Amino acid sequence: MSVTRPKRLPAEQQAIRVLGWTERVVFAVIGVILFVAAIALLLHAGAHLLPMFGTGDIIDETTVFLDLILLTLMVVELAYTVVLSLKGAVLIAEPFLIVGLIAVIRRILVITVGHAQGSQNPAVSSSPALLELGVLTGVALAFVVSIVVMRGRPRDRSLDIFVQDE
């Protein structure tokens, strides 16, 4: 079934071209900034890699290293979404679900390490931490199920927002 579109006026066509071009420039700048941030995060994570083999506090260094690596993955996944937008692909939810999943995993690691370090102190209450871990586990499972469902479902082309004018 073919969709009939009304003819656009030349001014409308020009406005659409200018706005489309502007959008692509903004996305390109955002993409470059995200990739530069990812490289900076990797360099910062690398600075924490060598001290992990030293005589310092390996738990703290490992925690910072993992946190930076997971943050880098989040930034790269967002940059990937920008690249998809620049290619003219339809904006899909899967990359955002992956970023959310990585964020949940980061938080779980932070809570786990904090609880492990605090467990040497009997005054530290574990109930709020365990409750938060339970909720985060449920959120992580919801993200995973959503990603699996999205990958198993064929994409609906009628939802494409980047339709080329003929």
C-alpha positions in Angstrom: 0.0 0.0 0.0 1.4 3.3 -1.0 1.1 6.5 1.1 0.3 9.6 -0.8 1.9 12.8 0.5 0.8 16.3 -0.4 3.3 18.3 -2.4 5.5 20.6 -0.3 6.1 24.2 -1.1 9.7 25.2 -2.0 10.1 27.2 1.2 9.0 24.1 3.2 11.5 21.9 1.4 14.3 24.4 2.0 13.4 24.6 5.7 13.3 20.8 6.0 16.8 20.6 4.3 18.3 23.3 6.6 16.8 21.7 9.8 18.0 18.3 8.7 21.5 19.6 8.0 21.5 21.4 11.3 20.4 18.3 13.1 23.2 16.2 11.5 25.8 18.8 12.4 24.6 18.8 16.1 24.7 15.0 16.1 28.2 15.0 14.6 29.5 17.4 17.3 27.8 15.4 20.0 29.3 12.2 18.6 32.8 13.7 18.5 32.5 15.0 22.1 31.3 11.6 23.3 34.2 9.8 21.6 36.7 12.2 23.1 35.1 11.7 26.5 35.4 7.9 26.1 39.1 8.2 25.2 39.7 10.4 28.2 37.9 7.9 30.4 40.0 5.1 29.0 43.2 7.0 29.7 42.0 7.7 33.2 41.1 4.0 33.7 44.5 3.1 32.4 46.1 5.2 35.1 44.3 3.0 37.7 45.4 -0.2 36.1 49.1 -0.2 37.1 48.5 0.6 40.8 46.2 -2.5 41.0 49.4 -4.6 40.7 51.3 -2.5 43.3 51.2 -2.6 47.0 48.3 -0.1 47.4 44.7 -0.8 48.2 43.7 -3.2 45.4 40.0 -3.1 46.3 39.8 0.7 45.9 41.9 0.8 42.7 39.9 -2.1 41.2 36.6 -0.4 42.1 37.7 2.9 40.5 39.0 1.0 37.4 35.8 -1.0 36.9 33.7 2.1 37.5 35.6 4.0 34.8 35.5 1.1 32.3 31.7 0.7 32.8 31.3 4.5 32.4 33.3 4.3 29.2 31.0 1.6 27.9 28.0 3.8 28.6 29.5 6.7 26.8 30.5 4.6 23.8 27.0 3.1 23.6 25.5 6.6 23.6 28.0 7.6 20.9 27.0 4.5 18.9 23.4 5.7 19.1 24.5 9.1 17.7 26.3 7.3 14.8 23.2 5.4 14.0 21.2 8.6 13.9 23.8 10.1 11.6 23.5 7.1 9.3 19.8 7.9 9.0 18.7 4.8 10.9 15.6 4.8 13.0 16.2 5.7 16.6 15.7 2.4 18.5 15.5 1.7 22.2 18.0 -1.1 22.4 21.2 1.0 22.8 19.4 3.0 25.6 18.4 -0.3 27.3 22.1 -1.4 27.2 23.2 1.9 28.7 20.6 1.4 31.5 21.8 -2.1 32.1 25.4 -1.0 32.3 24.4 1.8 34.7 22.6 -0.8 36.9 25.6 -3.1 36.9 27.8 -0.1 37.9 25.5 0.7 40.8 25.5 -3.0 41.9 29.3 -3.1 41.9 29.5 0.2 43.9 27.0 -1.2 46.5 28.7 -4.6 46.7 32.2 -3.1 47.2 30.9 -0.6 49.7 29.1 -3.3 51.6 32.2 -5.5 51.5 34.4 -2.7 52.9 31.7 -1.8 55.5 31.2 -5.4 56.6 34.3 -5.1 58.7 32.4 -2.5 60.7 29.4 -4.1 62.6 27.7 -0.7 62.9 27.0 -0.7 59.1 23.4 -1.7 58.4 23.0 -4.1 55.5 19.2 -3.9 55.1 19.1 -0.8 52.9 21.9 -2.1 50.7 20.4 -5.5 50.3 17.0 -3.9 49.5 18.7 -1.7 46.9 20.5 -4.7 45.4 17.3 -6.6 45.2 15.6 -3.8 43.3 18.6 -3.3 41.0 18.6 -7.0 40.3 14.9 -6.7 39.2 15.7 -3.7 37.1 18.6 -5.5 35.5 16.4 -8.5 34.7 13.8 -6.2 33.2 16.4 -4.6 30.9 17.7 -8.0 29.8 14.2 -9.3 29.1 13.5 -6.1 27.1 16.7 -6.4 25.1 15.9 -10.1 24.3 12.4 -9.2 23.3 13.5 -6.4 21.0 16.2 -8.5 19.3 13.6 -11.3 18.7 11.0 -9.0 17.1 11.2 -7.8 13.5 11.4 -4.1 13.1 8.2 -2.3 12.1 9.1 -0.2 9.1 6.0 1.9 9.4 7.6 3.5 12.4 10.5 4.8 10.4 10.8 8.6 11.0 13.5 9.1 8.5 11.5 8.6 5.3 13.2 9.8 2.1 11.1 12.1 -0.1 10.7 10.6 -3.6 
